[in-house]
Each structure stands twice: as C-alpha cells, then as structure tokens.
Amino acid sequence: MRWIARKVSGAVRWVGRLLRAPLRPFVHSAAGTWTLARGALRLLAGVVLRRRPPDSRRGFGFWWLVGTVAIAGTVGLIVAVVLSPVAGIVAFLVVGVWALISRARSSHADQGDRSGAGAELPATAASR
C-alpha cells in the first residue's frame, strides 16, 4: 500500500509542477509589483510621519491636507462601492430589454413568413 501511495503522490507532484510552470513568470512579476507598491507606501508613510527635523511641528495646513485627502479617499471608495452594483443592474436591465425587443421582432418576422403572404411593402405616395 505504501508503494501505491508513493507512486500516486509522485504523480500528483509531477502534475503540480507541470501546472505551476506557466504561472511562475506571472507570480514573479506580481511579487515584484507588490514589493514595489509596498516600498512606495513605506516611502510615503516615512515622508508623512517620520522624516522631519527634530523639534518641528506639523502645521495646520499639513493636517488640513491630510484630512482632505482622507475624506476624499473615503468618499471615493464609498461611491465606487455603491455605484458598481448600480451600473451592473442598469446594464442587466438594458440587455434584458434589448433581448425582449429582439425576440419580439424575430417572432413577429417568423409569423409573417409562415402566413405565406410574404414580405409585402406598403404602398406609399412615392411608389404610386
């Protein structure tokens, strides 16, 4: 039984290596991007919070700017979270209405073809 377990385990590892091989470049680039973003965030946090001369205080303007950016970011995230589902619902309704209209048109055209009358054009003043 152990022999079978080792063989199955080896086969599973082999398949796993085959499946992971195409993903390795993507994982390395994603890790590099994440490291770069993390480094940028650390730099920004260092500039904002730590790197200042001794005995210096942040003024009213600095904190006003920080508060404004925080409020703007929060409002932006709330709007994005609220509007994303709304946009999806509107798109769903538009596609649904379009599907109903196209179905009605196609069934209307099928009824005209089945009646044997053919597609006759109505007489207009220009064709007389």
C-alpha positions in Angstrom: 0.0 0.0 0.0 2.8 2.4 0.7 4.3 1.8 -2.7 0.9 2.9 -4.3 0.7 5.9 -2.1 4.3 6.9 -3.1 3.5 6.5 -6.8 0.3 8.5 -6.6 2.0 11.2 -4.5 4.8 11.4 -7.1 2.3 11.6 -9.9 0.4 14.4 -8.2 3.7 16.3 -7.6 4.6 15.9 -11.3 1.2 17.2 -12.4 1.5 20.1 -10.0 4.9 21.1 -11.4 3.6 20.9 -14.9 0.6 23.2 -14.0 2.7 25.6 -12.0 5.4 26.1 -14.6 3.4 28.5 -16.9 2.4 30.5 -13.8 5.9 31.2 -12.5 6.7 34.3 -14.6 3.3 35.8 -13.6 3.9 35.1 -9.9 7.4 36.6 -10.0 6.1 39.8 -11.8 3.2 40.1 -9.3 5.5 39.7 -6.4 7.8 42.4 -7.8 4.8 44.7 -8.3 3.6 44.1 -4.8 7.1 44.7 -3.4 7.4 47.9 -5.4 4.0 49.2 -4.2 4.8 48.3 -0.6 8.1 50.2 -0.9 6.3 53.2 -2.3 3.8 53.1 0.5 6.6 52.8 3.1 8.4 55.8 1.5 5.1 57.9 1.6 4.5 56.9 5.2 8.1 57.8 6.1 7.8 61.2 4.4 4.4 62.0 6.1 5.0 60.6 9.6 8.7 60.1 10.4 11.2 62.1 8.4 11.2 65.6 9.8 13.7 67.6 11.6 13.7 67.4 15.4 11.6 70.0 17.3 9.5 70.7 14.2 5.7 70.5 14.3 3.3 69.9 11.5 1.2 73.0 10.8 -2.5 73.4 10.3 -2.1 73.3 6.5 -0.5 69.9 6.6 -3.2 68.4 8.7 -5.8 70.1 6.7 -4.3 68.5 3.6 -4.1 65.1 5.3 -7.8 65.3 6.4 -9.0 66.4 3.0 -7.2 63.6 1.3 -8.5 61.1 3.8 -12.1 62.3 3.4 -11.8 62.4 -0.4 -10.5 58.8 -0.5 -13.2 57.6 1.8 -16.0 59.2 -0.2 -14.4 57.9 -3.4 -14.4 54.4 -2.1 -18.0 54.6 -0.8 -19.1 56.0 -4.2 -17.3 53.2 -6.0 -18.8 50.5 -3.8 -22.3 52.0 -4.2 -22.2 52.7 -8.0 -20.6 49.4 -9.1 -23.7 47.3 -8.3 -26.0 50.0 -9.7 -24.0 50.0 -13.0 -24.3 46.2 -13.2 -28.1 46.3 -12.5 -28.6 49.0 -15.2 -26.5 47.0 -17.7 -28.6 43.9 -16.9 -31.8 45.8 -17.4 -30.6 47.2 -20.7 -29.6 43.8 -22.0 -32.9 42.3 -20.8 -34.9 44.9 -22.6 -32.8 44.5 -25.8 -33.3 40.7 -25.7 -37.1 41.1 -25.3 -37.3 43.5 -28.2 -35.1 41.4 -30.5 -37.2 38.3 -29.5 -40.4 40.1 -30.3 -39.1 41.3 -33.6 -37.8 37.9 -34.6 -41.1 36.1 -33.6 -43.1 38.9 -35.5 -41.0 38.3 -38.6 -41.4 34.5 -38.3 -45.2 34.9 -38.1 -45.2 36.9 -41.3 -43.1 34.3 -43.1 -45.4 31.4 -42.0 -48.6 33.0 -43.2 -47.5 32.7 -46.8 -48.3 36.3 -47.6 -44.6 37.2 -47.9 -43.0 40.4 -47.1 -45.1 43.0 -48.9 -44.1 46.6 -48.8 -46.9 49.1 -48.0 -47.8 51.4 -50.8 -46.6 55.0 -50.3 -47.2 58.1 -52.2 -43.7 58.0 -53.6 -44.2 54.5 -55.1 -47.5 55.3 -56.9 
